Amino acid sequence: MNKIKIFSRLSVLLLVVLLLGSCSKDKEYTRVIPSNAPLVVSIDVQSIIKKSGLMDNQQSILKNMTAVLKNEKLAKMIQNPSDAGLSLKDKVYFFVTAENEPTVVIKVSDMDKLKDALKIMQSEGLCDEVEKSSNYSWTVLCGYGVCAFDKNSLIVMETPNPHSIPVKEEITQLMDQEEKSGISANKGFQKMVEQKSDVGLFASFASIPQLTSASMMMGLPEDANLKEMMLIAQMNFENGKIAIEGEYFTENPSLKEYLKKQTEMGGKIKHTFLKYLPASSLAYLSTNVKGDKLYEMLLQSSEFKEMVKDARLTPGLNLKKSVSAFNGDVSVVISSISEKQSPSFLAYAEVNDPAAIGVIYALKNDLGDMGMTIASSGKNQYVVKSTLFPSAIRFGVRGNYLYLTNDDNLYRNIGKEVTNSLSDAKYESIKGSANGYVVMDMENIVNIPIVNTAFAGFGSQGAIAKSLLAQFSYAEAFNKDDQKSVINIYLKNKNENVLKQIVAGLRQVLGSL
C-alpha cells in the first residue's frame, strides 16, 4: 500500500477517535501493538480538543454534527463519548502493521457500555453482530474493517477483507499478545510514551525499503545495522507555534559510535555568509563542515570506497584533498522560482584549498552522460551548460570560499554584501548555536507569482488552501544538541494557540459548523 495512502487513512481514523479518547501511563492496553510495527503515533486527543477551542462550543458543534442522525441514543453517545465505554483519560495510538494496515488502539473503560454502544451501531447498520472469540470479542465495521476488543483494549483495523482467514488470524495474534512480546517492551517506544506531547511518534528504520536504506549507507560502518535505528519525536501545539523535537535512538554500539562521529565532522555554524544572502529568499540551509573528519567517516562505507577508487581514473583529481578542503560554514539559499518552475539558488562554502572544486568536477563524466558540459571560465572558475537548464550553472573558488549558482544576477554579486540580508531576518534561531539550520519562509513562498497561479488553478479549494497557508510565517529546523533536533513552525499571530487559529481559519472558509 502506498505510504501516502496509509497516512491519509490514519487521518480518517483520527477523525473517528477525536470524539473518543485521550493521555496514558497504562501499558496494558498498548500490549496489542506488535513489536514489528514500523510506525506508531500517540495522540492526546483531550489536549488537542482543548487547545483547538472545540470545547468552547462543544454542545453546539456536536449537536450540529449529530442533527442528521435519527437514532437519539446514537446521537447522545456521540455527544458524550464516555458513554461508549472508552477512556477519555488515555492516549489514542495509531500504528501501521507490517502488512501496511492502519490500526487504532483505544483503552476500554467500561465493557458493558462498549457492548451497548456497538448494539446501537448494529441497529443503524454500521456494524455486524458482535461475536465472541477466545479471549476477545469482535465485529466487522461495515465498509471499513474490523473492530476487536477485550476488557483493556479496543483496536480498529482498516482492511478490505475483514472476513478473510489471514485478517482473523492477525487480529487474534494481536489481541492474545502479551506485553513482553509487543512493542511495549521496546525501550525506544517506552521513551516516546514517557515524553509529554500532544502527538508522539515512534518510527523504526527497519521499515525503510532496502533501496532507501542503501542511499543512507554513506559513512555507515559495515558492521552496523541501520534497521536497529529508531526515530522518536514529540509535537506540541503552543501559542503561535507548532513545536517538534526529534532524536535518533539505538542500542547498537556501532550505530551509537556512528552518531557520535557525525557530530565530530562539523562544528557550530559561524554565520559567515548571512550578510551575502537576501532575506527575501524562499529557503535557507546552513551547516558547518570539517572536511578531514567528513572524509574519515565516509571512508567507513564500502560505497564511498568505490567512489574513491573510481575517482583515481579522473586525471588530476584527489578526492581526499577535495573533501578535506571544506573547512567551515556551508550555506545555500533558494532565492526565487521562475514562472517556468525553475528555482534560482546560491551556495557558499568556506574552503582552505581551491581543490574543493574537485568534488563537483568529479561529476564531469556523469554530467556528460546526461548531455551537460563543464568548461573553464577563468582561474578556479567553471560553468556547466545544458539544454536542460534555462541558465548556466557557475561554480568556482574565490579567496577562501567556494560558490555555486544558476542565477546570473546572483553571480554578478558573488561575495558582495546585500541590503536587507539574512543577518537581519525575522527568524528566531537563525543566529543560534547549532551545527545545522534550515528555514523555509512560507510568507515569501505564498507571495510568489507561480504559487498564486497554482492556487487559482484549483478554484475555491485553492482559495481555501491559500487562506490557511497565509496564516503561517515560517518554519525552521536546527539541532538542539548532539542527538536532538527541533522543528518550529510559526504562525503570524503568536498570541493564540496554533490549533485554535487553524480551526478558526477552517470555520471561516468553510462556514460555521
C-alpha positions, 0 to 999 in steps of 0.5 A, spaced: 500 500 500 502 506 498 505 510 504 501 516 502 495 512 502 496 509 509 497 516 512 491 519 509 487 513 512 490 514 519 487 521 518 480 518 517 481 514 523 483 520 527 477 523 525 473 517 528 477 517 535 477 525 536 470 524 539 473 518 543 479 518 547 485 521 550 493 521 555 496 514 558 501 511 563 497 504 562 501 499 558 496 494 558 492 496 553 498 498 548 500 490 549 496 489 542 501 493 538 506 488 535 513 489 536 514 489 528 510 495 527 514 500 523 510 506 525 506 508 531 503 515 533 500 517 540 495 522 540 492 526 546 486 527 543 483 531 550 489 536 549 488 537 542 480 538 543 482 543 548 487 547 545 483 547 538 477 551 542 472 545 540 470 545 547 468 552 547 462 550 543 462 543 544 454 542 545 453 546 539 458 543 534 456 536 536 449 537 536 450 540 529 454 534 527 449 529 530 442 533 527 442 528 521 442 522 525 435 519 527 437 514 532 437 519 539 441 514 543 446 514 537 446 521 537 447 522 545 453 517 545 456 521 540 455 527 544 458 524 550 463 519 548 464 516 555 458 513 554 461 508 549 465 505 554 472 508 552 477 512 556 477 519 555 483 519 560 488 515 555 492 516 549 489 514 542 495 510 538 495 509 531 500 504 528 501 501 521 502 493 521 507 490 517 502 488 512 501 496 511 494 496 515 492 502 519 490 500 526 487 504 532 488 502 539 483 505 544 483 503 552 476 500 554 473 503 560 467 500 561 465 493 557 458 493 558 457 500 555 462 498 549 457 492 548 451 497 548 454 502 544 456 497 538 448 494 539 446 501 537 451 501 531 448 494 529 441 497 529 443 503 524 447 498 520 454 500 521 456 494 524 455 486 524 453 482 530 458 482 535 461 475 536 465 472 541 472 469 540 477 466 545 479 471 549 476 477 545 470 479 542 469 482 535 465 485 529 466 487 522 465 495 521 461 495 515 465 498 509 471 499 513 474 493 517 474 490 523 473 492 530 476 487 536 476 488 543 477 485 550 476 488 557 483 493 556 483 494 549 479 496 543 483 496 536 480 498 529 483 495 523 482 498 516 482 492 511 478 490 505 477 483 507 475 483 514 472 476 513 478 473 510 482 467 514 489 471 514 485 478 517 482 473 523 488 470 524 492 477 525 487 480 529 487 474 534 495 474 534 494 481 536 489 481 541 492 474 545 499 478 545 502 479 551 506 485 553 513 482 553 512 480 546 509 487 543 512 493 542 511 495 549 517 492 551 521 496 546 525 501 550 525 506 544 517 506 544 517 506 552 521 513 551 516 516 546 510 514 551 514 517 557 515 524 553 509 529 554 506 531 547 500 532 544 502 527 538 508 522 539 511 518 534 515 512 534 518 510 527 523 504 526 528 504 520 527 497 519 521 499 515 525 503 510 525 499 503 532 496 502 533 501 496 532 507 501 536 504 506 542 503 501 542 511 499 543 512 507 549 507 507 554 513 506 559 513 512 555 507 515 560 502 518 559 495 515 558 492 521 552 496 523 545 495 522 541 501 520 534 497 521 536 497 529 535 505 528 529 508 531 526 515 530 522 518 536 519 525 536 514 529 540 509 535 537 506 540 541 501 545 539 503 552 543 501 559 542 503 561 535 507 555 534 507 548 532 513 545 536 517 538 534 523 535 537 526 529 534 532 524 536 535 518 533 535 512 538 539 505 538 542 500 542 547 498 537 554 500 539 556 501 532 550 505 530 551 509 537 559 510 535 556 512 528 552 518 531 557 520 535 562 521 529 557 525 525 557 530 530 565 530 530 565 532 522 562 539 523 562 544 528 557 550 530 555 554 524 559 561 524 554 565 520 559 567 515 555 568 509 548 571 512 550 578 510 551 575 502 544 572 502 537 576 501 532 575 506 527 575 501 529 568 499 524 562 499 529 557 503 535 557 507 540 551 509 546 552 513 551 547 516 558 547 518 563 542 515 570 539 517 572 536 511 578 531 514 573 528 519 567 528 513 572 524 509 574 519 515 567 517 516 565 516 509 571 512 508 567 507 513 562 505 507 564 500 502 560 505 497 564 511 498 570 506 497 568 505 490 567 512 489 574 513 491 577 508 487 573 510 481 575 517 482 583 515 481 581 514 473 579 522 473 586 525 471 588 530 476 583 529 481 584 527 489 578 526 492 581 526 499 584 533 498 577 535 495 573 533 501 578 535 506 578 542 503 571 544 506 573 547 512 567 551 515 560 554 514 556 551 508 550 555 506 545 555 500 539 559 499 533 558 494 532 565 492 526 565 487 522 560 482 521 562 475 514 562 472 517 556 468 518 552 475 525 553 475 528 555 482 534 560 482 539 558 488 546 560 491 551 556 495 557 558 499 562 554 502 568 556 506 574 552 503 582 552 505 584 549 498 581 551 491 581 543 490 574 543 493 572 544 486 574 537 485 568 534 488 563 537 483 568 536 477 568 529 479 561 529 476 564 531 469 563 524 466 556 523 469 554 530 467 556 528 460 552 522 460 546 526 461 548 531 455 551 537 460 558 540 459 563 543 464 568 548 461 573 553 464 571 560 465 577 563 468 582 561 474 578 556 479 572 558 475 567 553 471 560 553 468 556 547 466 551 548 460 545 544 458 539 544 454 536 542 460 537 548 464 534 555 462 541 558 465 548 556 466 550 553 472 557 557 475 561 554 480 568 556 482 573 558 488 574 565 490 579 567 496 577 562 501 570 560 499 567 556 494 560 558 490 555 555 486 549 558 482 544 558 476 542 565 477 546 570 473 544 576 477 546 572 483 553 571 480 554 578 478 554 579 486 558 573 488 561 575 495 558 582 495 554 584 501 546 585 500 541 590 503 536 587 507 540 580 508 539 574 512 543 577 518 537 581 519 531 576 518 525 575 522 527 568 524 528 566 531 534 561 531 537 563 525 543 566 529 543 560 534 548 555 536 547 549 532 551 545 527 545 545 522 539 550 520 534 550 515 528 555 514 523 555 509 519 562 509 512 560 507 510 568 507 515 569 501 513 562 498 505 564 498 507 571 495 510 568 489 507 569 482 507 561 480 504 559 487 498 564 486 497 561 479 497 554 482 492 556 487 487 559 482 488 553 478 484 549 483 478 554 484 475 555 491 479 549 494 485 553 492 482 559 495 481 555 501 488 552 501 491 559 500 487 562 506 490 557 511 497 557 508 497 565 509 496 564 516 503 561 517 510 565 517 515 560 517 518 554 519 525 552 521 529 546 523 536 546 527 539 541 532 538 542 539 544 538 541 548 532 539 542 527 538 536 532 538 533 536 533 527 541 533 522 543 528 518 550 529 513 552 525 510 559 526 504 562 525 503 570 524 499 571 530 503 568 536 498 570 541 493 564 540 494 557 540 496 554 533 490 549 533 485 554 535 487 559 529 487 553 524 480 551 526 478 558 526 481 559 519 477 552 517 470 555 520 471 561 516 472 558 509 468 553 510 462 556 514 460 555 521 459 548 523 
